[in-house]
Amino acid sequence: MSMTRNLFAGITCAAACSQAYALLSVNVLQDDTTVPGWVINTFTVDSDTDVTVAEALSRLDSGSMLQVPGIFNSRQSNGLGDSFFNINNDGLTIAGLGAGDLGNSNAIFDSTGISQTWFNIRTSDIGTDMHLATLTFSDDAVGDFDLIVASGQGQRNSSYSILNGFIDLTSTIDPRPIPIPPDNPNPPSNPGGNPGTGGTPPNPGSSGNPGSNTIPEPVGLGLIALAAAAFGGLHRRWLGHQRV
């Protein structure tokens, strides 16, 4: 299993904090007039829980993706129609590893296409029409495109076709989240305790039933922070070999 797959799964699991099924939808706004010869596909997301991570993979049979020259990398636009990733216009969005869960762990973000994972550690990416990615393909581009988006308690896996630069949805799957078990579902018996008090109170320093406790939210956020730090180190090392 690749580092990208481990990181994606870790961020997704650490963010889960509710048994409720979340709203999570992905929208695509398309523009084939602003930049002649190109189609700008702007992805936005609607979610009632925090959007945490996304992963994309394109496979082009013909055509190319627009990369406007400039000082900014894959997380900001260098100019009109430039392709870039950014969750809810957050400057702290991190990108740079490949799309391991979609079958390609090699990081790609150039005129040939995309294999990328991107995420942030902000916890306030909740709402509608939040920016996710702007991907501009030539009007002769043909191929396919896969996208995974995960929020605090939801995930959407979508497949698209690319035809004449337009990215159109072909299928989508919404994996249900794994419910968090209730706290202390099987209270431990303590036959040696005082029957009149229900047993000896547990030692405050004891871990108790190893399967009974959920991960507190601050710990989950800590896991995301650690993942972000690891990602940043790998991203800097990767940038030493290739400019995104």
Disulfide bonds with the S-S distance in Angstrom:
none
